[in-house]
Amino acid sequence: MDSNRILKIGLFGFGCVGQGLYDILERETQLPFQIEKICVKDPTKVRPLSPEYFTYDAEEVLQDDRLDLLVEAISDAQEAYQIVTAALRKGKRVVTANKKLVAFHLPELLALQQEFGGVLLYEAAVAGGIPIIRAVEEYFANEPLVRVHGILNGSSNYILSQIFQQQKPYHEALKEAQDKGFAELDPWLDVAGADSRHKLCILTAHAFGRTLAPEEVAFFGIDFLGQRDLDFAKHNNSSIKLIASVHVTPEGELVPLVLPSLVKATDDLNVVEQEFNGVVVQGAYSGPQLFKGRGAGGHPTGAAVLSDVISISKDYQYGYRKLNQTLRIPALALDHTLEVYLRTSDPALFDTLELEHQQIIECAPDAEAVVGTVTLGNLVQHQDKIREAGAFILALSSDFTKTKVQKQEKAEAVLS
């Protein structure tokens, strides 16, 4: 692309992210970009720009060869899929912020780029304003990684901060997150852990060379968090964070998982509060490095989109070095064992999960809570049953690489 002229952008969606990008470009007038067309869905919605800025026909934008690049910033993953795949089939350069789209369709998106010569960047799909994909893709391109884990959802993290720092009840903290625009009216993707799962799938491809189907990743959230669980965390001098993690075992297998976890004051992620995200990348030689930044909001995410816009205009594209260098696709370590706390009103879950080394924490008429060890495979296989039972499950440590400890040590750690 000619860097000496104004580059024209076709924008799909004018919600939080789309408006954030538009606002940044309006302020940063020295940047050689102009949003030429904005495609939105609802012609009756009141918007901060006059109607002539908008079109309601996606084909009008897709077929416009005067546009230098396209930005997709809509919330509906299926509509985003139709737009992005159509654009890539035309060999277009596309930036997207839709993590669900990328997580569910990455192999197809890679194939379309290769076949038709288009380019797709999606930094804004993971961790808001943190340039974590670029860091993993470029800085750690040639170093083996041991683990990537972090807080990838600003909405749930904001809620947990309000609960632990301000002693607010869950539903009040959730309502506040919604009022501030950090959580959607239907917050399930955020609080149930599904949004973090999508982002983890994307990071795994860049960090470990394995494209994960989202169905392969067990995910649990904070939507069933109760007072008993908070008391358990405080009794152990810990807070709770929703951790998305993938690490490689000594056998070369992967352990991807999204799970609420006890986090102590000494933990790297303990400093990540409110709507911030934090990601720890642990290299085999460089050790752990913490990346922290805002994970929600129009300007932080819009800034990540803008970074991709600038990069794509300079002919940058992901090299997918780990994917291309992988001689053997890593298997999942389904026999990997984790220590968990499980509270449920359905004690049959303990047997369903084949929970071993059980130790009773509480036995009440309406619920039982135990700690024990469970395999990754059983979490993947029975995750729907756990959710359907309204049970709350919690890792005893944010370090998912740890295997089970001796029962005597576990009892001291949990009950002292």
N, C-alpha and C positions, 0 to 999 in steps of 0.2 A: 504493500500500500504506500501511496505517496505521502510522506510525512510533512510535505510543505503545503498541504491544503486541508481544509476542514473536512473531517470524516463524518459521514452521515450515519446515524444509528436508527434502527427500527426497534422500538421498545414494545414488548408484550407485557401488559400489566402495569397498573399505576397505583398499587397499594403501598405498603410500608417501604419495600425495597425499591420499587420503581420510582416513587417520589423522592426517596433518599438520593438515588443516582441523579435524578433531574435537578434537585436542589444543589447538589455539589457542583454540577456542571454550570449551573447558573451563577454560582459564586466564583468558581475558578475559571474566569473568562479567558485566561491565557492557554487553556487546554484546547487542542485542535479537534474538538468533538462537538457535534450538534445532534440532539435528538430530533429527527426529522418527522417521524410518525410514531404515534402511540396507539396501540390496539388494545381496547378494553371490551368487556363483555356486556355490561349493563348500561344502556343509553340513558336510563332514568336517574342514575346515581349522580349526586351533586359532587363536582370536582373543583379543585382550586384553579383550573385553567379553563379557558373558553372552549366551546365545543369544536371549533375548527382544528384544534390540536389532535383530535381523536378520530379513530376509525373503529368500526365494529366488525370488520371483515378481516380475518387473519390472512386470507389469500392476498389481500391488497398489499400487505407488508411483505409477505413471502415472495411475491412475484415482482417486487420493485427492484430492478437491477441497479438503480441509482444508489441504493443503500450499501454502505461498505461493510457493515456488520450488524448482527441482530443480538438483542439482549432479551432473554426470557425471564420474567420475574412474576409469574402468576402462581397462585397457591395450589391449583388443581393439578395433580401430578399426571393424570391421564391426558388432559388438554395440553399440558406442557410436553408430554411425550409426542403427541401428534405434531406440534409446532416444531420441536427440535429435530425430530427425525425427518420431517419434510424439508427443513432447512439444510440438513446435512446431505440429503439426497440431491440437493441442488448445488452442493459444494460450497455452502456458505460458511462464514466464520461466525460462531455462536458462543455467547456467554450465558450460562444459566445459574440460578441460585437454588434450583429445586433438588434438594438432596434425595427425596424419595424417587424421583425420576432417575437420577444417576445410579442409586443403589440397586434398583430393580432391573435396570437395562444396560449396565455398563458394558458387558460383552458385545451387545448389539451396537451400541454407540461407537465402540472402538472399530467394529467392522465397517460401519458406515463411513467413518472418517477415512479409513484405509481405501475403501472402494471408490468413493466419490471425491476425495481430496479436500473435504471440509475440515474445520478445526473446531473443537469444543473445549472450553475452559469452564471451571466450576469452583473456583476458590471460595466464593461466597456460600457454597452449599455446606461447608463444614466450619464451625466455630466462628461464625460472624466475621469480625475484623481481623482475626489472627491469621497470618499467612502460613497456615500449617501445611497445606498440601504442597505449596511451593518449597517449604523448608524440607519436607520429607523427600519430595521429588528431586530437588537439586542438591541441597547441602548433604543429605544422607544417601545420595544416589549409589555410592560405592562402598558404604560402610554397612556391614550386617547390623540389623537392629534386633534388640532383645525384646523390647516391649514398647508399645505406645498405649498410653491410657490417659484418661482425663475426664473433665466435666465438659460435656459437649452440648448441654441444653441450658440456656440462660434462664428460661422460664422456671423450670424445676429448681434450679439453684437459687433463684430469687426467693421462691417459696420457702425453701429450707433455711435460708438465711433469716427470714422473718420469724420462722418458728423457733430457731435456736438462739438468735440474738435478741429478738423482741418478745419472745414468748407468746407469739400470736398463734391461735388455733389454725389448723390446716385450711379450712374453708375460708377463713378471713384472709389468710395470706394468698390463697388462690385468687380470690376476688380482687385483691389489691394488684396482683400481677396482671390480671385481665384489664383492670382500669388503667394501668400504666402502659398497656399495649405490649407487654412481654408475653402474654399468653392469649390464645384464641378463646372465643366464646365456647368452642368445643375443645377443651385442653387435652384430650386423651393422648394425642401423639406425643405431647411434651411430658405429661406427668406419668404416663404408663411406660415410658422408656423407648417407644418405637422410633421417635425422632433421633435419639442417640444411636439406636441400632443402625439406622440408615447412614448416619455419618461414619460410624465405625466400619461399615462395609466399604465405604469409599476409601478411608484411610488404610485399610488392610491391603487393598489393591496396590497402593503406592508404596506402602512400607514393607510388605512381605511378598508381593508378587502373586497374590491369590485373590481372584474375584469371588467374593462370597455371595451366595444367594441370601437375601434377608431371612428366609425361612430356616437357614442353617444356624442362625444366631439366636440364642435364648436371651430374652429381654424382660426385665422386671422394673417397675417404677415405684413411685411414692404415693400412688392414688389410694392405696389401702393402709397408709401410715396411720397409726393410732397412738394414743397416749401411753399405752404399755410399752410400745416400741421406743418411744422417746425416753421413757424412764430407764429402759434397758441401756440405751446409748449413754445417757448421763451417768448411770451407775458405773459405766466403764470409762468415764472421763473422755468421752468422744462425742463428736457431732456425726451427722449422717450426710453423706454426699451421694449423688447418683453417678456412678462410675461406669464409663464405657472403656473396655480394656481388651487388647489382643496382645498375646505374647507367644514366643516360640519356646517349646520345651527342649530339653537336651536331646530328645530323639528327632527334633526337627518338625514337630507337629505344632499346630496353632490352637490357641485357646481364646476364642472370641466370646465376649459376654458383656451384657449390660445389667448391672445389679447395684441396688443401694448398698452402701458400705459404711462401716464404722471408720471414722477418720480422726486420728489423734492430733494434738497440737503440733507435733513434730513432723507431720506428713506434709509433703510438698504442696498438696492440693488444699490444705487447710486455709491458706491465705486467699483462696478464690471464693469470693462472696458475691452476694447480690446477683445481678444479671450477667456477671462476668463468666467467661469460659476459661479453662486452663487445660493445657495438654502437656504431658511429660513424654518426651521422646528419649528412649534409652538406647544409645549405641553400644555396640560390643566393645568399642575402644574409647569413645568419648564420654561414656557414662550418661546419666540422666540430665536432661535440660528441660526447664519449664518455660512454656510459652503461655502468656496470660493476656487476655484482652476482652473487650465487650463482645458478648455472644448474641445480643439482641439489639434491635433498634434500627431505624432506617438509615442513619448516617454510617454506623460501623459496617453494616452489610452492604450499603451502597458504595462505600469506599473499597470494599473487597471486589465488588463488581467492576468498579472503575479501574482497579489494578489489572483485572483481566482484560478489560477493554484496551487499556494502554499496551499490555503485553501482546494481545492478539493483533493489534495494529502494527506491531513491530515484528510480526511473523513468528512469535513464540508459540510453541505447542508442547504439551507434555511428552516427555520421552518414554515414560513407562519403563524405566530401566529395570526395575525389579521384576516386572511382568515379563519383559523380554529376556532377562537373564536367567529366569527360573527354568532349570532343566527338569525338575520334578515338582509337580504341583503339591504343596504341603497339604497333608491330611489334617483333619481335626482330631485333637486329642480328647476323644469322648470319654476316656477313662481317667482324665485328670480330675483330681479330688479337691474340693473346696470346703472350708468350714463355714457353716451358715447358721443363722438364727431363723427359725420359722415359727410364726404364730398363726394359728388357724382354728376355726370352729369345727373343722372336719379332721379328726385325728387319723382317719384312714390315709391322709396324704403322707404321713410319716412312712407308712409301709409302701405306698405307691412310689415314692421317691427313693425307696431303699436307703433311708437315712441311717447311717451307721454311727456308732459311738455316741448315741443319744444321751443327753443330759437334760433333765427337766428344769426349766427356768420358772414356769408358772403353770399351775393346773387349776383353772377356774371353771365354773359351770358353763360359761359361754365361750371359752377358748382355752387352748393349751399352747404353750410356747416351749420349744426345746432348742438346744444347739446340737449340732451333729455334722457329719461329713456327707457330702453328696457328690456324685460324678457329674461332669459336664453333660454327658450323654443323657442322664436322667432329667436334668434341667431342660435340655432341648426337647426331649420326648414328651414331658409332662407339663410344660410351661402353661398351656391353655387350662389345664385342670387347676393349677395354682391360682390363676387369675379368676377362673369361674368360682372358686371357693372363697374369693375375697381374702385370701391369705396374704400375709406380708412376709417377705423373705429378705434377708439382710446378710451380707458377707461380714465376717468378724474382723476382716482386715481389708484395706484397700489394695493390698498386694496380692493379686490373684495368682501369682506364681508360686506362692507357698502351698505345699501339700499339707496333709493332716499332721498335727503334732500329737504327742502322747496325751492320753486322756487326763493324766494328772496335771500336765502343763496347761491344758485347755481349761480345766476347772478353775485353776488359779486365775487365768487371764479373764475369764468371764465373770466369776462370782466374787473375786476379792474386792 
